[in-house]
Amino acid sequence: MQVTLGMDFAGDGPTVVLLPALSSISTREEMRPLLDRLTPSFRVVTGDWPGFGDQARPRIDWTPQALSAFLDWFLSEMVGPPYGIVAAGHAAGYALALP
């Protein structure tokens, strides 16, 4: 199944990834104030988690394994190393579990 994700890319410099909380009311927009402050010095990438955010939310069983796989894909295909991560709420657990 294809899932549309909301993403934002801004700024130049070393890359920082902003991960919003995993919540039915959270979107990448909660990270906007931090994105705005970082863009003068960093390339900032933020995106909604699949099944969350401001795009269509298909009914898929977003298990912890599926969300981990998504984060691996997002970081390798949409961001690319090296990068730093700032994660809100439960997103921090997924960031800490990265290899």
Gaussian input, Z-matrix of N, CA and C with variables (Angstrom, degrees):
# hf/3-21g

backbone

0 1
 N
 C     1     B1
 C     2     B2     1     A1
 N     3     B3     2     A2     1     D1
 C     4     B4     3     A3     2     D2
 C     5     B5     4     A4     3     D3
 N     6     B6     5     A5     4     D4
 C     7     B7     6     A6     5     D5
 C     8     B8     7     A7     6     D6
 N     9     B9     8     A8     7     D7
 C    10    B10     9     A9     8     D8
 C    11    B11    10    A10     9     D9
 N    12    B12    11    A11    10    D10
 C    13    B13    12    A12    11    D11
 C    14    B14    13    A13    12    D12
 N    15    B15    14    A14    13    D13
 C    16    B16    15    A15    14    D14
 C    17    B17    16    A16    15    D15
 N    18    B18    17    A17    16    D16
 C    19    B19    18    A18    17    D17
 C    20    B20    19    A19    18    D18
 N    21    B21    20    A20    19    D19
 C    22    B22    21    A21    20    D20
 C    23    B23    22    A22    21    D21
 N    24    B24    23    A23    22    D22
 C    25    B25    24    A24    23    D23
 C    26    B26    25    A25    24    D24
 N    27    B27    26    A26    25    D25
 C    28    B28    27    A27    26    D26
 C    29    B29    28    A28    27    D27
 N    30    B30    29    A29    28    D28
 C    31    B31    30    A30    29    D29
 C    32    B32    31    A31    30    D30
 N    33    B33    32    A32    31    D31
 C    34    B34    33    A33    32    D32
 C    35    B35    34    A34    33    D33
 N    36    B36    35    A35    34    D34
 C    37    B37    36    A36    35    D35
 C    38    B38    37    A37    36    D36
 N    39    B39    38    A38    37    D37
 C    40    B40    39    A39    38    D38
 C    41    B41    40    A40    39    D39
 N    42    B42    41    A41    40    D40
 C    43    B43    42    A42    41    D41
 C    44    B44    43    A43    42    D42
 N    45    B45    44    A44    43    D43
 C    46    B46    45    A45    44    D44
 C    47    B47    46    A46    45    D45
 N    48    B48    47    A47    46    D46
 C    49    B49    48    A48    47    D47
 C    50    B50    49    A49    48    D48
 N    51    B51    50    A50    49    D49
 C    52    B52    51    A51    50    D50
 C    53    B53    52    A52    51    D51
 N    54    B54    53    A53    52    D52
 C    55    B55    54    A54    53    D53
 C    56    B56    55    A55    54    D54
 N    57    B57    56    A56    55    D55
 C    58    B58    57    A57    56    D56
 C    59    B59    58    A58    57    D57
 N    60    B60    59    A59    58    D58
 C    61    B61    60    A60    59    D59
 C    62    B62    61    A61    60    D60
 N    63    B63    62    A62    61    D61
 C    64    B64    63    A63    62    D62
 C    65    B65    64    A64    63    D63
 N    66    B66    65    A65    64    D64
 C    67    B67    66    A66    65    D65
 C    68    B68    67    A67    66    D66
 N    69    B69    68    A68    67    D67
 C    70    B70    69    A69    68    D68
 C    71    B71    70    A70    69    D69
 N    72    B72    71    A71    70    D70
 C    73    B73    72    A72    71    D71
 C    74    B74    73    A73    72    D72
 N    75    B75    74    A74    73    D73
 C    76    B76    75    A75    74    D74
 C    77    B77    76    A76    75    D75
 N    78    B78    77    A77    76    D76
 C    79    B79    78    A78    77    D77
 C    80    B80    79    A79    78    D78
 N    81    B81    80    A80    79    D79
 C    82    B82    81    A81    80    D80
 C    83    B83    82    A82    81    D81
 N    84    B84    83    A83    82    D82
 C    85    B85    84    A84    83    D83
 C    86    B86    85    A85    84    D84
 N    87    B87    86    A86    85    D85
 C    88    B88    87    A87    86    D86
 C    89    B89    88    A88    87    D87
 N    90    B90    89    A89    88    D88
 C    91    B91    90    A90    89    D89
 C    92    B92    91    A91    90    D90
 N    93    B93    92    A92    91    D91
 C    94    B94    93    A93    92    D92
 C    95    B95    94    A94    93    D93
 N    96    B96    95    A95    94    D94
 C    97    B97    96    A96    95    D95
 C    98    B98    97    A97    96    D96
 N    99    B99    98    A98    97    D97
 C   100   B100    99    A99    98    D98
 C   101   B101   100   A100    99    D99
 N   102   B102   101   A101   100   D100
 C   103   B103   102   A102   101   D101
 C   104   B104   103   A103   102   D102
 N   105   B105   104   A104   103   D103
 C   106   B106   105   A105   104   D104
 C   107   B107   106   A106   105   D105
 N   108   B108   107   A107   106   D106
 C   109   B109   108   A108   107   D107
 C   110   B110   109   A109   108   D108
 N   111   B111   110   A110   109   D109
 C   112   B112   111   A111   110   D110
 C   113   B113   112   A112   111   D111
 N   114   B114   113   A113   112   D112
 C   115   B115   114   A114   113   D113
 C   116   B116   115   A115   114   D114
 N   117   B117   116   A116   115   D115
 C   118   B118   117   A117   116   D116
 C   119   B119   118   A118   117   D117
 N   120   B120   119   A119   118   D118
 C   121   B121   120   A120   119   D119
 C   122   B122   121   A121   120   D120
 N   123   B123   122   A122   121   D121
 C   124   B124   123   A123   122   D122
 C   125   B125   124   A124   123   D123
 N   126   B126   125   A125   124   D124
 C   127   B127   126   A126   125   D125
 C   128   B128   127   A127   126   D126
 N   129   B129   128   A128   127   D127
 C   130   B130   129   A129   128   D128
 C   131   B131   130   A130   129   D129
 N   132   B132   131   A131   130   D130
 C   133   B133   132   A132   131   D131
 C   134   B134   133   A133   132   D132
 N   135   B135   134   A134   133   D133
 C   136   B136   135   A135   134   D134
 C   137   B137   136   A136   135   D135
 N   138   B138   137   A137   136   D136
 C   139   B139   138   A138   137   D137
 C   140   B140   139   A139   138   D138
 N   141   B141   140   A140   139   D139
 C   142   B142   141   A141   140   D140
 C   143   B143   142   A142   141   D141
 N   144   B144   143   A143   142   D142
 C   145   B145   144   A144   143   D143
 C   146   B146   145   A145   144   D144
 N   147   B147   146   A146   145   D145
 C   148   B148   147   A147   146   D146
 C   149   B149   148   A148   147   D147
 N   150   B150   149   A149   148   D148
 C   151   B151   150   A150   149   D149
 C   152   B152   151   A151   150   D150
 N   153   B153   152   A152   151   D151
 C   154   B154   153   A153   152   D152
 C   155   B155   154   A154   153   D153
 N   156   B156   155   A155   154   D154
 C   157   B157   156   A156   155   D155
 C   158   B158   157   A157   156   D156
 N   159   B159   158   A158   157   D157
 C   160   B160   159   A159   158   D158
 C   161   B161   160   A160   159   D159
 N   162   B162   161   A161   160   D160
 C   163   B163   162   A162   161   D161
 C   164   B164   163   A163   162   D162
 N   165   B165   164   A164   163   D163
 C   166   B166   165   A165   164   D164
 C   167   B167   166   A166   165   D165
 N   168   B168   167   A167   166   D166
 C   169   B169   168   A168   167   D167
 C   170   B170   169   A169   168   D168
 N   171   B171   170   A170   169   D169
 C   172   B172   171   A171   170   D170
 C   173   B173   172   A172   171   D171
 N   174   B174   173   A173   172   D172
 C   175   B175   174   A174   173   D173
 C   176   B176   175   A175   174   D174
 N   177   B177   176   A176   175   D175
 C   178   B178   177   A177   176   D176
 C   179   B179   178   A178   177   D177
 N   180   B180   179   A179   178   D178
 C   181   B181   180   A180   179   D179
 C   182   B182   181   A181   180   D180
 N   183   B183   182   A182   181   D181
 C   184   B184   183   A183   182   D182
 C   185   B185   184   A184   183   D183
 N   186   B186   185   A185   184   D184
 C   187   B187   186   A186   185   D185
 C   188   B188   187   A187   186   D186
 N   189   B189   188   A188   187   D187
 C   190   B190   189   A189   188   D188
 C   191   B191   190   A190   189   D189
 N   192   B192   191   A191   190   D190
 C   193   B193   192   A192   191   D191
 C   194   B194   193   A193   192   D192
 N   195   B195   194   A194   193   D193
 C   196   B196   195   A195   194   D194
 C   197   B197   196   A196   195   D195
 N   198   B198   197   A197   196   D196
 C   199   B199   198   A198   197   D197
 C   200   B200   199   A199   198   D198
 N   201   B201   200   A200   199   D199
 C   202   B202   201   A201   200   D200
 C   203   B203   202   A202   201   D201
 N   204   B204   203   A203   202   D202
 C   205   B205   204   A204   203   D203
 C   206   B206   205   A205   204   D204
 N   207   B207   206   A206   205   D205
 C   208   B208   207   A207   206   D206
 C   209   B209   208   A208   207   D207
 N   210   B210   209   A209   208   D208
 C   211   B211   210   A210   209   D209
 C   212   B212   211   A211   210   D210
 N   213   B213   212   A212   211   D211
 C   214   B214   213   A213   212   D212
 C   215   B215   214   A214   213   D213
 N   216   B216   215   A215   214   D214
 C   217   B217   216   A216   215   D215
 C   218   B218   217   A217   216   D216
 N   219   B219   218   A218   217   D217
 C   220   B220   219   A219   218   D218
 C   221   B221   220   A220   219   D219
 N   222   B222   221   A221   220   D220
 C   223   B223   222   A222   221   D221
 C   224   B224   223   A223   222   D222
 N   225   B225   224   A224   223   D223
 C   226   B226   225   A225   224   D224
 C   227   B227   226   A226   225   D225
 N   228   B228   227   A227   226   D226
 C   229   B229   228   A228   227   D227
 C   230   B230   229   A229   228   D228
 N   231   B231   230   A230   229   D229
 C   232   B232   231   A231   230   D230
 C   233   B233   232   A232   231   D231
 N   234   B234   233   A233   232   D232
 C   235   B235   234   A234   233   D233
 C   236   B236   235   A235   234   D234
 N   237   B237   236   A236   235   D235
 C   238   B238   237   A237   236   D236
 C   239   B239   238   A238   237   D237
 N   240   B240   239   A239   238   D238
 C   241   B241   240   A240   239   D239
 C   242   B242   241   A241   240   D240
 N   243   B243   242   A242   241   D241
 C   244   B244   243   A243   242   D242
 C   245   B245   244   A244   243   D243
 N   246   B246   245   A245   244   D244
 C   247   B247   246   A246   245   D245
 C   248   B248   247   A247   246   D246
 N   249   B249   248   A248   247   D247
 C   250   B250   249   A249   248   D248
 C   251   B251   250   A250   249   D249
 N   252   B252   251   A251   250   D250
 C   253   B253   252   A252   251   D251
 C   254   B254   253   A253   252   D252
 N   255   B255   254   A254   253   D253
 C   256   B256   255   A255   254   D254
 C   257   B257   256   A256   255   D255
 N   258   B258   257   A257   256   D256
 C   259   B259   258   A258   257   D257
 C   260   B260   259   A259   258   D258
 N   261   B261   260   A260   259   D259
 C   262   B262   261   A261   260   D260
 C   263   B263   262   A262   261   D261
 N   264   B264   263   A263   262   D262
 C   265   B265   264   A264   263   D263
 C   266   B266   265   A265   264   D264
 N   267   B267   266   A266   265   D265
 C   268   B268   267   A267   266   D266
 C   269   B269   268   A268   267   D267
 N   270   B270   269   A269   268   D268
 C   271   B271   270   A270   269   D269
 C   272   B272   271   A271   270   D270
 N   273   B273   272   A272   271   D271
 C   274   B274   273   A273   272   D272
 C   275   B275   274   A274   273   D273
 N   276   B276   275   A275   274   D274
 C   277   B277   276   A276   275   D275
 C   278   B278   277   A277   276   D276
 N   279   B279   278   A278   277   D277
 C   280   B280   279   A279   278   D278
 C   281   B281   280   A280   279   D279
 N   282   B282   281   A281   280   D280
 C   283   B283   282   A282   281   D281
 C   284   B284   283   A283   282   D282
 N   285   B285   284   A284   283   D283
 C   286   B286   285   A285   284   D284
 C   287   B287   286   A286   285   D285
 N   288   B288   287   A287   286   D286
 C   289   B289   288   A288   287   D287
 C   290   B290   289   A289   288   D288
 N   291   B291   290   A290   289   D289
 C   292   B292   291   A291   290   D290
 C   293   B293   292   A292   291   D291
 N   294   B294   293   A293   292   D292
 C   295   B295   294   A294   293   D293
 C   296   B296   295   A295   294   D294

   B1=1.4505
   B2=1.5193
   B3=1.3132
   B4=1.4603
   B5=1.5247
   B6=1.3332
   B7=1.4591
   B8=1.5233
   B9=1.3240
   B10=1.4575
   B11=1.5218
   B12=1.3212
   B13=1.4655
   B14=1.5128
   B15=1.3173
   B16=1.4560
   B17=1.5158
   B18=1.3404
   B19=1.4621
   B20=1.5193
   B21=1.3282
   B22=1.4558
   B23=1.5202
   B24=1.3346
   B25=1.4587
   B26=1.5234
   B27=1.3287
   B28=1.4610
   B29=1.5215
   B30=1.3290
   B31=1.4514
   B32=1.5160
   B33=1.3257
   B34=1.4679
   B35=1.5172
   B36=1.3100
   B37=1.4535
   B38=1.5065
   B39=1.3260
   B40=1.4543
   B41=1.5330
   B42=1.3213
   B43=1.4640
   B44=1.5209
   B45=1.3315
   B46=1.4618
   B47=1.5256
   B48=1.3265
   B49=1.4615
   B50=1.5229
   B51=1.3258
   B52=1.4672
   B53=1.5167
   B54=1.3351
   B55=1.4603
   B56=1.5298
   B57=1.3336
   B58=1.4613
   B59=1.5208
   B60=1.2969
   B61=1.4609
   B62=1.5232
   B63=1.3143
   B64=1.4673
   B65=1.5209
   B66=1.3065
   B67=1.4579
   B68=1.5151
   B69=1.3032
   B70=1.4654
   B71=1.5266
   B72=1.3280
   B73=1.4643
   B74=1.5245
   B75=1.3283
   B76=1.4598
   B77=1.5258
   B78=1.3142
   B79=1.4578
   B80=1.5228
   B81=1.3105
   B82=1.4595
   B83=1.5199
   B84=1.3291
   B85=1.4700
   B86=1.5211
   B87=1.3316
   B88=1.4681
   B89=1.5177
   B90=1.3416
   B91=1.4568
   B92=1.5248
   B93=1.3301
   B94=1.4666
   B95=1.5422
   B96=1.3435
   B97=1.4748
   B98=1.5305
   B99=1.3268
   B100=1.4609
   B101=1.5272
   B102=1.3200
   B103=1.4626
   B104=1.5266
   B105=1.3213
   B106=1.4653
   B107=1.5301
   B108=1.3278
   B109=1.4745
   B110=1.5199
   B111=1.3417
   B112=1.4608
   B113=1.5267
   B114=1.3304
   B115=1.4680
   B116=1.5264
   B117=1.3367
   B118=1.4661
   B119=1.5350
   B120=1.3369
   B121=1.4647
   B122=1.5228
   B123=1.3404
   B124=1.4588
   B125=1.5226
   B126=1.3213
   B127=1.4623
   B128=1.5242
   B129=1.3161
   B130=1.4589
   B131=1.5276
   B132=1.3240
   B133=1.4564
   B134=1.5195
   B135=1.3152
   B136=1.4545
   B137=1.5172
   B138=1.3007
   B139=1.4560
   B140=1.5110
   B141=1.3144
   B142=1.4600
   B143=1.5210
   B144=1.2961
   B145=1.4530
   B146=1.5243
   B147=1.3363
   B148=1.4694
   B149=1.5297
   B150=1.3214
   B151=1.4590
   B152=1.5140
   B153=1.3295
   B154=1.4511
   B155=1.5269
   B156=1.2980
   B157=1.4548
   B158=1.5154
   B159=1.3433
   B160=1.4590
   B161=1.5194
   B162=1.3269
   B163=1.4566
   B164=1.5314
   B165=1.3260
   B166=1.4658
   B167=1.5285
   B168=1.3021
   B169=1.4732
   B170=1.5248
   B171=1.3343
   B172=1.4706
   B173=1.5171
   B174=1.3041
   B175=1.4706
   B176=1.5297
   B177=1.3105
   B178=1.4640
   B179=1.5174
   B180=1.3112
   B181=1.4580
   B182=1.5311
   B183=1.3340
   B184=1.4611
   B185=1.5222
   B186=1.3178
   B187=1.4544
   B188=1.5307
   B189=1.3279
   B190=1.4722
   B191=1.5318
   B192=1.3270
   B193=1.4575
   B194=1.5352
   B195=1.3269
   B196=1.4653
   B197=1.5311
   B198=1.3215
   B199=1.4671
   B200=1.5294
   B201=1.3201
   B202=1.4741
   B203=1.5188
   B204=1.3301
   B205=1.4704
   B206=1.5258
   B207=1.3266
   B208=1.4602
   B209=1.5278
   B210=1.3282
   B211=1.4656
   B212=1.5265
   B213=1.3226
   B214=1.4673
   B215=1.5302
   B216=1.3457
   B217=1.4645
   B218=1.5296
   B219=1.3268
   B220=1.4518
   B221=1.5234
   B222=1.3196
   B223=1.4636
   B224=1.5238
   B225=1.3216
   B226=1.4608
   B227=1.5257
   B228=1.3176
   B229=1.4658
   B230=1.5244
   B231=1.3053
   B232=1.4628
   B233=1.5311
   B234=1.3136
   B235=1.4641
   B236=1.5211
   B237=1.3035
   B238=1.4550
   B239=1.5143
   B240=1.3395
   B241=1.4566
   B242=1.5234
   B243=1.3055
   B244=1.4696
   B245=1.5246
   B246=1.3154
   B247=1.4666
   B248=1.5208
   B249=1.3210
   B250=1.4584
   B251=1.5175
   B252=1.3089
   B253=1.4670
   B254=1.5185
   B255=1.3349
   B256=1.4606
   B257=1.5265
   B258=1.3328
   B259=1.4652
   B260=1.5191
   B261=1.3300
   B262=1.4623
   B263=1.5272
   B264=1.3115
   B265=1.4681
   B266=1.5189
   B267=1.3385
   B268=1.4712
   B269=1.5199
   B270=1.3229
   B271=1.4617
   B272=1.5266
   B273=1.3371
   B274=1.4623
   B275=1.5325
   B276=1.3115
   B277=1.4602
   B278=1.5252
   B279=1.3356
   B280=1.4680
   B281=1.5246
   B282=1.3099
   B283=1.4660
   B284=1.5272
   B285=1.3200
   B286=1.4672
   B287=1.5223
   B288=1.3265
   B289=1.4655
   B290=1.5308
   B291=1.3348
   B292=1.4636
   B293=1.5186
   B294=1.3497
   B295=1.4659
   B296=1.5126
   A1=108.90
   A2=115.53
   A3=121.15
   A4=109.15
   A5=115.76
   A6=122.05
   A7=107.97
   A8=116.82
   A9=121.56
   A10=109.14
   A11=115.66
   A12=120.89
   A13=110.47
   A14=116.84
   A15=121.50
   A16=108.90
   A17=116.62
   A18=121.73
   A19=109.39
   A20=115.70
   A21=121.94
   A22=108.86
   A23=115.31
   A24=123.41
   A25=106.22
   A26=117.69
   A27=120.28
   A28=109.84
   A29=116.43
   A30=122.12
   A31=114.28
   A32=114.54
   A33=123.51
   A34=108.58
   A35=115.27
   A36=121.18
   A37=109.92
   A38=117.64
   A39=120.81
   A40=109.56
   A41=116.28
   A42=121.15
   A43=112.40
   A44=114.79
   A45=123.36
   A46=106.97
   A47=116.06
   A48=122.48
   A49=107.86
   A50=116.21
   A51=121.90
   A52=108.60
   A53=116.17
   A54=121.38
   A55=109.63
   A56=117.63
   A57=119.39
   A58=111.00
   A59=115.73
   A60=120.96
   A61=110.23
   A62=115.66
   A63=121.68
   A64=107.10
   A65=115.80
   A66=121.23
   A67=108.32
   A68=116.89
   A69=120.09
   A70=111.88
   A71=117.95
   A72=120.03
   A73=112.80
   A74=117.63
   A75=121.05
   A76=111.08
   A77=115.02
   A78=121.86
   A79=107.89
   A80=115.43
   A81=119.61
   A82=111.60
   A83=117.55
   A84=121.14
   A85=112.55
   A86=118.11
   A87=119.31
   A88=110.94
   A89=116.35
   A90=121.27
   A91=112.22
   A92=118.74
   A93=123.19
   A94=113.32
   A95=119.73
   A96=117.71
   A97=112.61
   A98=116.97
   A99=119.90
   A100=110.37
   A101=117.41
   A102=121.27
   A103=110.50
   A104=116.02
   A105=120.33
   A106=112.16
   A107=116.49
   A108=119.55
   A109=112.57
   A110=116.84
   A111=120.30
   A112=114.11
   A113=117.59
   A114=119.53
   A115=115.92
   A116=121.04
   A117=116.97
   A118=113.44
   A119=117.46
   A120=120.80
   A121=114.88
   A122=117.29
   A123=120.82
   A124=111.39
   A125=115.32
   A126=121.77
   A127=104.80
   A128=117.23
   A129=121.25
   A130=109.15
   A131=115.06
   A132=121.66
   A133=107.65
   A134=116.22
   A135=120.11
   A136=109.16
   A137=116.30
   A138=120.52
   A139=110.49
   A140=114.36
   A141=119.47
   A142=109.71
   A143=116.04
   A144=120.88
   A145=108.26
   A146=118.48
   A147=119.81
   A148=109.78
   A149=115.18
   A150=119.88
   A151=113.30
   A152=116.74
   A153=122.90
   A154=107.77
   A155=118.13
   A156=120.87
   A157=113.62
   A158=114.87
   A159=120.25
   A160=113.98
   A161=118.40
   A162=122.33
   A163=109.85
   A164=116.16
   A165=121.00
   A166=109.25
   A167=115.35
   A168=120.89
   A169=109.98
   A170=116.04
   A171=117.86
   A172=111.19
   A173=115.36
   A174=120.59
   A175=108.98
   A176=114.42
   A177=122.29
   A178=106.60
   A179=116.09
   A180=120.53
   A181=108.33
   A182=115.84
   A183=120.68
   A184=109.55
   A185=115.27
   A186=121.88
   A187=109.56
   A188=117.48
   A189=118.91
   A190=112.16
   A191=117.68
   A192=120.64
   A193=110.62
   A194=116.95
   A195=120.69
   A196=110.86
   A197=117.15
   A198=120.14
   A199=111.41
   A200=117.00
   A201=120.51
   A202=110.66
   A203=116.42
   A204=120.44
   A205=110.22
   A206=117.03
   A207=120.08
   A208=110.50
   A209=116.97
   A210=119.94
   A211=110.56
   A212=117.84
   A213=120.83
   A214=110.12
   A215=117.15
   A216=121.57
   A217=110.34
   A218=116.66
   A219=121.70
   A220=110.84
   A221=116.61
   A222=120.66
   A223=112.25
   A224=117.66
   A225=119.29
   A226=112.32
   A227=118.41
   A228=121.07
   A229=114.31
   A230=118.51
   A231=121.27
   A232=112.60
   A233=117.46
   A234=120.79
   A235=110.76
   A236=117.52
   A237=122.82
   A238=112.00
   A239=116.54
   A240=120.16
   A241=111.19
   A242=116.56
   A243=129.69
   A244=110.46
   A245=115.81
   A246=121.64
   A247=109.48
   A248=114.95
   A249=122.49
   A250=106.82
   A251=116.98
   A252=121.23
   A253=110.00
   A254=115.34
   A255=123.23
   A256=105.09
   A257=116.89
   A258=121.25
   A259=110.24
   A260=115.62
   A261=121.72
   A262=111.30
   A263=114.96
   A264=120.48
   A265=113.94
   A266=115.61
   A267=121.11
   A268=112.80
   A269=118.32
   A270=120.40
   A271=110.49
   A272=117.08
   A273=120.41
   A274=111.62
   A275=117.56
   A276=121.11
   A277=112.05
   A278=115.59
   A279=119.56
   A280=110.45
   A281=117.45
   A282=120.69
   A283=110.63
   A284=116.78
   A285=120.35
   A286=112.32
   A287=117.97
   A288=121.60
   A289=112.69
   A290=116.80
   A291=119.19
   A292=110.51
   A293=116.02
   A294=118.40
   A295=112.35
   D1=139.16
   D2=177.43
   D3=-88.08
   D4=135.61
   D5=179.56
   D6=-123.92
   D7=128.24
   D8=177.49
   D9=-89.60
   D10=131.20
   D11=-177.93
   D12=-118.02
   D13=142.95
   D14=171.21
   D15=-85.16
   D16=130.31
   D17=179.28
   D18=-139.89
   D19=152.74
   D20=174.45
   D21=-134.12
   D22=139.74
   D23=176.42
   D24=-128.71
   D25=132.25
   D26=-179.00
   D27=-153.84
   D28=153.42
   D29=172.64
   D30=81.28
   D31=176.66
   D32=178.72
   D33=-137.19
   D34=151.61
   D35=179.12
   D36=124.29
   D37=-162.22
   D38=176.60
   D39=-58.57
   D40=148.37
   D41=-174.38
   D42=-88.53
   D43=133.97
   D44=172.45
   D45=-123.78
   D46=130.57
   D47=177.89
   D48=-103.47
   D49=128.82
   D50=177.32
   D51=-107.84
   D52=118.78
   D53=179.97
   D54=-107.36
   D55=117.73
   D56=177.69
   D57=-70.48
   D58=165.80
   D59=177.36
   D60=-62.84
   D61=156.13
   D62=173.72
   D63=-89.95
   D64=97.87
   D65=-176.75
   D66=-155.98
   D67=147.60
   D68=-179.49
   D69=-65.07
   D70=-15.31
   D71=179.03
   D72=-109.17
   D73=1.91
   D74=-178.72
   D75=-93.98
   D76=143.16
   D77=173.39
   D78=-139.75
   D79=173.98
   D80=177.34
   D81=-62.50
   D82=-18.46
   D83=179.37
   D84=-64.15
   D85=-24.24
   D86=176.90
   D87=-65.40
   D88=-19.28
   D89=179.42
   D90=-93.76
   D91=-3.19
   D92=-174.64
   D93=-55.53
   D94=-46.29
   D95=179.78
   D96=-59.43
   D97=-39.09
   D98=178.43
   D99=-70.31
   D100=-41.33
   D101=176.25
   D102=-55.87
   D103=-46.78
   D104=-179.28
   D105=-61.28
   D106=-36.36
   D107=-179.69
   D108=-75.33
   D109=-28.39
   D110=-176.56
   D111=-87.29
   D112=-26.48
   D113=-172.57
   D114=-60.22
   D115=-25.65
   D116=176.46
   D117=-64.22
   D118=-23.41
   D119=-175.32
   D120=-120.29
   D121=-12.78
   D122=-173.41
   D123=-135.73
   D124=157.08
   D125=164.54
   D126=-85.46
   D127=121.88
   D128=-175.32
   D129=-114.83
   D130=131.83
   D131=179.22
   D132=-124.66
   D133=129.97
   D134=175.38
   D135=-140.12
   D136=149.84
   D137=-179.96
   D138=-153.11
   D139=154.98
   D140=175.37
   D141=-77.78
   D142=148.85
   D143=172.34
   D144=-70.14
   D145=147.44
   D146=179.27
   D147=-64.23
   D148=136.45
   D149=-177.44
   D150=86.85
   D151=-1.72
   D152=179.11
   D153=-128.99
   D154=-179.32
   D155=174.56
   D156=87.92
   D157=-157.91
   D158=-172.64
   D159=-102.69
   D160=7.01
   D161=177.45
   D162=-98.58
   D163=175.29
   D164=177.58
   D165=-55.80
   D166=145.09
   D167=-177.28
   D168=-117.10
   D169=86.61
   D170=179.75
   D171=-63.71
   D172=149.50
   D173=179.88
   D174=-79.13
   D175=95.01
   D176=178.01
   D177=-129.57
   D178=145.18
   D179=178.55
   D180=-78.81
   D181=94.07
   D182=-178.62
   D183=-81.58
   D184=82.71
   D185=179.37
   D186=-73.39
   D187=163.37
   D188=174.70
   D189=-55.65
   D190=-36.59
   D191=179.34
   D192=-66.18
   D193=-40.88
   D194=178.95
   D195=-65.87
   D196=-40.97
   D197=178.83
   D198=-67.10
   D199=-37.78
   D200=175.55
   D201=-63.64
   D202=-42.50
   D203=178.36
   D204=-63.85
   D205=-40.00
   D206=176.71
   D207=-60.18
   D208=-47.42
   D209=-178.14
   D210=-62.08
   D211=-40.60
   D212=176.22
   D213=-59.07
   D214=-46.23
   D215=179.37
   D216=-62.39
   D217=-48.48
   D218=-177.05
   D219=-57.41
   D220=-46.69
   D221=-177.44
   D222=-69.56
   D223=-36.77
   D224=-178.18
   D225=-82.52
   D226=-38.19
   D227=-174.29
   D228=-94.85
   D229=-33.37
   D230=-175.54
   D231=-101.68
   D232=-23.65
   D233=-175.36
   D234=-111.55
   D235=-63.99
   D236=-176.47
   D237=81.88
   D238=140.10
   D239=-179.72
   D240=-74.58
   D241=161.32
   D242=-5.38
   D243=-84.12
   D244=157.13
   D245=179.95
   D246=-157.83
   D247=157.29
   D248=168.99
   D249=-107.61
   D250=158.20
   D251=-178.65
   D252=-127.67
   D253=135.87
   D254=168.21
   D255=-118.16
   D256=120.17
   D257=-175.48
   D258=-124.40
   D259=134.31
   D260=178.83
   D261=-98.14
   D262=145.24
   D263=173.72
   D264=54.78
   D265=-137.01
   D266=-177.71
   D267=-65.32
   D268=-17.92
   D269=176.71
   D270=-61.00
   D271=-26.95
   D272=-179.98
   D273=-61.68
   D274=-37.41
   D275=178.26
   D276=-61.21
   D277=-40.40
   D278=177.88
   D279=-68.33
   D280=-38.08
   D281=178.06
   D282=-65.83
   D283=-42.41
   D284=-179.45
   D285=-67.38
   D286=-25.51
   D287=-178.77
   D288=-83.12
   D289=-4.29
   D290=179.42
   D291=-63.58
   D292=146.11
   D293=178.12
   D294=-67.72

